[in-house]
Amino acid sequence: MAVSRNKKKAYVLDTNVLIHDPSALLSFEEHQVIIPMTVLEELDKLKSVKQSIAADCRQAIRMIDQLLGNATPNQIEKGVPIKRTEKSDPLGTISILMHPIDGKGPHLPDHLNDNKIINSLADLQSLHKNLEIILVSKDINMRLKARGFGVEAQDYHNDQLVDDVELLPSGYTEFKNSFWDNIDKVETIQREGVTEHILKRDGVLSNLHINEFVIDEQGFVGKVIELDDEKIVLEDIRQDELMQQEAWGLTPRDIYQAVALHLLLSPDIHLVNLTGAAGSGKTILALAAAIEMTVASKLYKRIIATRSVQGLDEDIGFLPGTETEKMEPWLGAITDNLEALHQDDENTHGSVEYILDKVPLQFKSLNYIRGRSFQYSLILIDESQNLTPHQIKTIITRAGTGSKVICLGNLAQIDTPYLSPLSSGLTYMTERFKRFKHGGHVHLKGVPRSILAEFAEANL
């Protein structure tokens, strides 16, 4: 063990790691970072495809070029010091690995890029006994092949903030019977018609975050509006008022939908993150609130709707029509919910056509969101569990002055290769924004869509 501990570490990055996080090169501190030539070739091939990953590939290539600078081929082979900022000292090195096949040891068939990388690492490992070679890849099968071939391999965890999705905040804490049974001392004040409870932040209250809710079986609902290390301030919200909220004719079916709608309609909340099982009401709540705030209260000038699904970016180009017309088949959930909102109308189709004509609702592909800045807009991101942390950041930073972002997702339905519930951008965002004063998150419970959907969710 002592020999292993003294070995220098060299992390070899797979293509999917650089696509997942183009700045991954800076995440390995004092260790050596190696980019195989095969990875550069794959990035070059993908940089011009009609997919959202093309921009990530180009960013990764620019980052590698910036770090290498004017280094000579000999310096690149040995390792160029990684300088993160102008004033900081270099930490770690970056180098490019060619295809050194010496032919002495066993090799995998060379027809696959993954095999080329593993063969190169096996050769490198045999030539440098004092170097601990570690392959970093999001591809489980490649990690298995590497381990089977005697090369250590691991997943990229730098942007993984939790070890279990069960540890993510739900947006509320529930108490059996009365919440006040758990409280020894409280100071209650009335301020501008609002009742506020000032409590000591300890015990059951120690894990609460800003804009989270406290719910009990007696009908008390409190919202965290202020907190510090010592105290917590709860705004007393009447449960009957919450349940009577209405957005474009839609009223909540349970208390979880009610607190979600409260956040959606609040002008002080700029980011709302709704998670939950299929059919829990995420999309219809968000859409009803969005229409209410653009048509009725006119808080926002337009709704930007987008989503990420596997196959979307490569397939959109083959669909006929404008960008909006190309996107409509992929945003069927939006139009389905528009119909649900108007199902009691005499002419449902006419009502939906009227809304689409009346409401400034724009369908955008993720490809066309990069580089844009949306002012006074409500940005609705469906299926956000399929986004990487880097993509989530790219989209949220598009929100300009007076805009609001609503992210919807279900961590049980990830369709993107190399993403898991722990590495999803939705998980990353939920954890990162839990202390953001102008953000809120609610995990919706139940499956109100239908008895059939509820049974399927529980039993299939």
Secondary structure as the mmCIF struct_conf table of DSSP 4:
data_model
#
loop_
_struct_conf.conf_type_id
_struct_conf.id
_struct_conf.beg_label_comp_id
_struct_conf.beg_label_asym_id
_struct_conf.beg_label_seq_id
_struct_conf.end_label_comp_id
_struct_conf.end_label_asym_id
_struct_conf.end_label_seq_id
HELX_RH_AL_P HELX_RH_AL_P1 ALA A 2 ASN A 6
BEND BEND1 LYS A 7 LYS A 7
STRN STRN1 LYS A 8 LEU A 13
HELX_LH_PP_P HELX_LH_PP_P1 ASP A 14 ASP A 14
HELX_RH_AL_P HELX_RH_AL_P2 THR A 15 HIS A 20
HELX_RH_3T_P HELX_RH_3T_P1 PRO A 22 LEU A 26
BEND BEND2 SER A 27 PHE A 28
TURN_TY1_P TURN_TY1_P1 GLU A 29 GLU A 30
BEND BEND3 HIS A 31 HIS A 31
STRN STRN2 GLN A 32 PRO A 36
HELX_RH_AL_P HELX_RH_AL_P3 MET A 37 LEU A 46
TURN_TY1_P TURN_TY1_P2 LYS A 47 SER A 48
BEND BEND4 VAL A 49 GLN A 51
TURN_TY1_P TURN_TY1_P3 SER A 52 SER A 52
HELX_RH_AL_P HELX_RH_AL_P4 ILE A 53 LEU A 68
TURN_TY1_P TURN_TY1_P4 GLY A 69 ASN A 70
HELX_RH_AL_P HELX_RH_AL_P5 PRO A 73 LYS A 78
STRN STRN3 VAL A 80 PRO A 81
BEND BEND5 THR A 85 SER A 88
HELX_LH_PP_P HELX_LH_PP_P2 ASP A 89 PRO A 90
BEND BEND6 GLY A 92 GLY A 92
STRN STRN4 THR A 93 LEU A 97
BEND BEND7 GLY A 103 GLY A 105
TURN_TY1_P TURN_TY1_P5 ASP A 110 HIS A 111
BEND BEND8 LEU A 112 LEU A 112
HELX_RH_AL_P HELX_RH_AL_P6 ASN A 113 LEU A 127
TURN_TY1_P TURN_TY1_P6 LYS A 129 ASN A 130
STRN STRN5 LEU A 131 VAL A 136
BEND BEND9 LYS A 138 LYS A 138
HELX_RH_AL_P HELX_RH_AL_P7 ILE A 140 GLY A 148
TURN_TY1_P TURN_TY1_P7 PHE A 149 GLY A 150
STRN STRN6 GLU A 152 GLN A 154
TURN_TY1_P TURN_TY1_P8 ASN A 158 ASP A 159
BEND BEND10 ASP A 163 ASP A 163
HELX_RH_3T_P HELX_RH_3T_P2 VAL A 165 LEU A 167
BEND BEND11 LEU A 168 LEU A 168
BEND BEND12 GLY A 171 GLY A 171
STRN STRN7 TYR A 172 PHE A 175
BEND BEND13 LYS A 176 ASN A 177
HELX_RH_3T_P HELX_RH_3T_P3 PHE A 179 ASN A 182
BEND BEND14 ASP A 184 ASP A 184
STRN STRN8 VAL A 186 ARG A 191
TURN_TY1_P TURN_TY1_P9 GLU A 192 GLY A 193
STRN STRN9 VAL A 194 LYS A 200
HELX_RH_3T_P HELX_RH_3T_P4 GLY A 203 LEU A 205
TURN_TY1_P TURN_TY1_P10 SER A 206 ASN A 207
TURN_TY1_P TURN_TY1_P11 ILE A 210 ASN A 211
STRN STRN10 PHE A 213 ASP A 216
TURN_TY1_P TURN_TY1_P12 GLU A 217 GLN A 218
BEND BEND15 GLY A 219 GLY A 219
STRN STRN11 PHE A 220 LEU A 227
BEND BEND16 ASP A 229 GLU A 230
STRN STRN12 LYS A 231 ARG A 238
HELX_RH_AL_P HELX_RH_AL_P8 GLN A 239 MET A 243
TURN_TY1_P TURN_TY1_P13 GLN A 244 GLN A 244
STRN STRN13 ALA A 247 ALA A 247
TURN_TY1_P TURN_TY1_P14 TRP A 248 GLY A 249
STRN STRN14 LEU A 250 LEU A 250
BEND BEND17 ARG A 253 ASP A 254
HELX_RH_AL_P HELX_RH_AL_P9 ILE A 255 LEU A 265
TURN_TY1_P TURN_TY1_P15 PRO A 267 ASP A 268
STRN STRN15 LEU A 271 GLY A 276
BEND BEND18 ALA A 277 ALA A 277
TURN_TY1_P TURN_TY1_P16 ALA A 278 GLY A 279
BEND BEND19 SER A 280 GLY A 281
HELX_RH_AL_P HELX_RH_AL_P10 LYS A 282 ILE A 291
HELX_RH_PI_P HELX_RH_PI_P1 GLU A 292 ALA A 296
BEND BEND20 SER A 297 SER A 297
BEND BEND21 LYS A 301 LYS A 301
STRN STRN16 ARG A 302 ARG A 307
TURN_TY1_P TURN_TY1_P17 GLN A 310 GLY A 311
HELX_RH_AL_P HELX_RH_AL_P11 LEU A 312 ASP A 315
HELX_RH_3T_P HELX_RH_3T_P5 ILE A 316 PHE A 318
BEND BEND22 LEU A 319 LEU A 319
BEND BEND23 GLY A 321 THR A 322
HELX_RH_AL_P HELX_RH_AL_P12 GLU A 323 MET A 327
HELX_RH_3T_P HELX_RH_3T_P6 GLU A 328 LEU A 331
HELX_RH_AL_P HELX_RH_AL_P13 GLY A 332 LEU A 341
TURN_TY1_P TURN_TY1_P18 HIS A 342 ASP A 344
BEND BEND24 ASP A 345 GLU A 346
HELX_RH_AL_P HELX_RH_AL_P14 THR A 348 LYS A 358
BEND BEND25 VAL A 359 VAL A 359
STRN STRN17 LEU A 361 PHE A 363
HELX_RH_3T_P HELX_RH_3T_P7 LEU A 366 TYR A 368
TURN_TY1_P TURN_TY1_P19 ILE A 369 GLY A 371
STRN STRN18 PHE A 374 PHE A 374
BEND BEND26 GLN A 375 TYR A 376
STRN STRN19 SER A 377 ASP A 382
BEND BEND27 GLU A 383 GLU A 383
HELX_RH_3T_P HELX_RH_3T_P8 SER A 384 ASN A 386
BEND BEND28 LEU A 387 LEU A 387
HELX_RH_AL_P HELX_RH_AL_P15 PRO A 389 ILE A 396
TURN_TY1_P TURN_TY1_P20 THR A 397 ARG A 398
STRN STRN20 ALA A 399 ALA A 399
TURN_TY1_P TURN_TY1_P21 THR A 401 GLY A 402
STRN STRN21 LYS A 404 GLY A 409
TURN_TY1_P TURN_TY1_P22 LEU A 411 ALA A 412
BEND BEND29 THR A 416 THR A 416
TURN_TY1_P TURN_TY1_P23 PRO A 417 TYR A 418
TURN_TY1_P TURN_TY1_P24 PRO A 421 SER A 423
HELX_RH_AL_P HELX_RH_AL_P16 GLY A 425 ARG A 432
HELX_RH_3T_P HELX_RH_3T_P9 PHE A 433 ARG A 435
TURN_TY1_P TURN_TY1_P25 LYS A 437 HIS A 438
STRN STRN22 GLY A 439 LEU A 444
BEND BEND30 GLY A 446 GLY A 446
TURN_TY1_P TURN_TY1_P26 PRO A 448 ARG A 449
HELX_RH_AL_P HELX_RH_AL_P17 ILE A 451 ASN A 459
#
